């Protein structure tokens, strides 16, 4: 099911892809939209979860608003979606910007979050291992924007420029705040991700009930490059949400 809903005064395009089990929300990446995640992630969760998604403001089929690309705006939007649409605590799978938003929501409103999967997420702009050049739009991206978005075609290049500007200074998530997250967390990234394995490990080490998966032979597009492996990791995470009890713990000092 897909439909427009009024989310606290703004029309947001939403999806519900399955109707059984606990709720789970998939959060797409920046300058992307929900349908781009469907074939890569939905097969891993549709049997056991009630799966939701939505195009964030300024993305996909949801019109833009002032300030919508800032992470605080997007986190508030997620919280509103959880409160008004999902209406109960949910699992979150976030990709790139979506991962950052999921972590920020878990810090701000822990009672709304059952678990987090952070795919290619980062806590500071300095962790990004790439330079943002002059904003450009490919003919394919322009055609997709024109097909989906209620915004004027000329708005796409403005969105790209705004996103580049935001990514140079945001997010800014303190390690001490990450430590407040108590729900199960899977930190997942490619071994050649724009977020280094070292930085992904920092996120993992900061969260008590976290696991770390660095996927070999993959980049920031890990869900496309290693789809079957990512789906297997998701299934394993949801099958084993409790604090990991390993045979030879080192980092998990509370593992007994």
Protein Blocks (a to p, Z undefined) as FASTA:
>chain_A
ZZdddeehiacddddfbfgdjdddddddehiafklmmmmmmmmmmmmpccdddddehiaj
bccdehklpmklmmmmmmmmmmmmnopacddddehjlmmmmmmmmmmmmmlpmbdcdehi
afbfklpgcdcddddddfklmmmmmmmpmcdfklmmmmmmmmmmmmmmpccddfklmmmp
mbdcdddddfkbfbdfklmmmmmmmpmbacddddehiafklmmmmmmlmmmmmmmmmmmm
bccddfbdfklmmbZZ
